[in-house]
């Protein structure tokens, strides 16, 4: 571990679950919820910043409160409620797959003196993978909480985790083994 702070980043979990491939995604999300909640709770107890980075559903006037309200009004509020940001959580809105692409996240991490990010959320073979690559090229240390990420396609997720570990030096560990 480097000597800078860690942060937990929750990717795209404020979700309405009314999109294509949702039937393939839901079983994986349902398994990942408890480890994700436990990871976030542990981070908060250790005063590790928790940053939610979420799509804005194409609503360019939206802010984090509206995104949360929209997700809680969606078909699977039961998957959103346990992950609700608390008053100390930070929130970044994104438009594309990577949490860094045209967002202020890199600036925020620098302001917080974060050198290590722990990724959890969805989708392993898409947003998590692209975010890990963008973190790696920014010289951030990356940990993936493997039981706290969800996938659409298990085979692609397995390949993505292997790529993150092999090509990006990401630590792939169970959420209970994440070190802050």
ChimeraX attribute file (.defattr): number of C-alpha atoms within 10 A of each C-alpha:
attribute: neighborCount
match mode: 1-to-1
recipient: residues
	/A:1	11
	/A:2	10
	/A:3	9
	/A:4	15
	/A:5	17
	/A:6	27
	/A:7	24
	/A:8	23
	/A:9	22
	/A:10	26
	/A:11	26
	/A:12	21
	/A:13	24
	/A:14	28
	/A:15	25
	/A:16	21
	/A:17	19
	/A:18	12
	/A:19	9
	/A:20	8
	/A:21	11
	/A:22	13
	/A:23	12
	/A:24	13
	/A:25	19
	/A:26	17
	/A:27	13
	/A:28	20
	/A:29	23
	/A:30	12
	/A:31	14
	/A:32	23
	/A:33	23
	/A:34	16
	/A:35	19
	/A:36	25
	/A:37	17
	/A:38	15
	/A:39	23
	/A:40	24
	/A:41	15
	/A:42	16
	/A:43	20
	/A:44	17
	/A:45	9
	/A:46	10
	/A:47	13
	/A:48	18
	/A:49	21
	/A:50	24
	/A:51	23
	/A:52	24
	/A:53	25
	/A:54	26
	/A:55	21
	/A:56	23
	/A:57	15
	/A:58	9
	/A:59	11
	/A:60	9
	/A:61	7
	/A:62	14
	/A:63	13
	/A:64	19
	/A:65	11
	/A:66	13
	/A:67	20
	/A:68	23
	/A:69	15
	/A:70	17
	/A:71	23
	/A:72	19
	/A:73	13
	/A:74	17
	/A:75	12
	/A:76	15
	/A:77	18
	/A:78	13
	/A:79	23
	/A:80	21
	/A:81	14
	/A:82	12
	/A:83	19
	/A:84	15
	/A:85	20
	/A:86	9
	/A:87	6
	/A:88	11
	/A:89	13
	/A:90	15
	/A:91	18
	/A:92	20
	/A:93	23
	/A:94	22
	/A:95	18
	/A:96	15
	/A:97	18
	/A:98	23
	/A:99	29
	/A:100	23
	/A:101	15
	/A:102	12
	/A:103	16
	/A:104	13
	/A:105	18
	/A:106	18
	/A:107	11
	/A:108	14
	/A:109	19
	/A:110	12
	/A:111	9
	/A:112	14
	/A:113	14
	/A:114	20
	/A:115	20
	/A:116	23
	/A:117	24
	/A:118	25
	/A:119	27
	/A:120	31
	/A:121	28
	/A:122	25
	/A:123	23
	/A:124	29
	/A:125	21
	/A:126	16
	/A:127	18
	/A:128	29
	/A:129	24
	/A:130	21
	/A:131	19
	/A:132	30
	/A:133	22
	/A:134	18
	/A:135	22
	/A:136	17
	/A:137	10
	/A:138	12
	/A:139	12
	/A:140	22
	/A:141	22
	/A:142	25
	/A:143	26
	/A:144	28
	/A:145	24
	/A:146	23
	/A:147	21
	/A:148	27
	/A:149	26
	/A:150	25
	/A:151	23
	/A:152	21
	/A:153	15
	/A:154	15
	/A:155	10
	/A:156	14
	/A:157	21
	/A:158	15
	/A:159	14
	/A:160	18
	/A:161	21
	/A:162	15
	/A:163	16
	/A:164	23
	/A:165	17
	/A:166	11
	/A:167	11
	/A:168	20
	/A:169	16
	/A:170	23
	/A:171	18
	/A:172	20
	/A:173	15
	/A:174	15
	/A:175	25
	/A:176	14
	/A:177	10
	/A:178	17
	/A:179	12
	/A:180	18
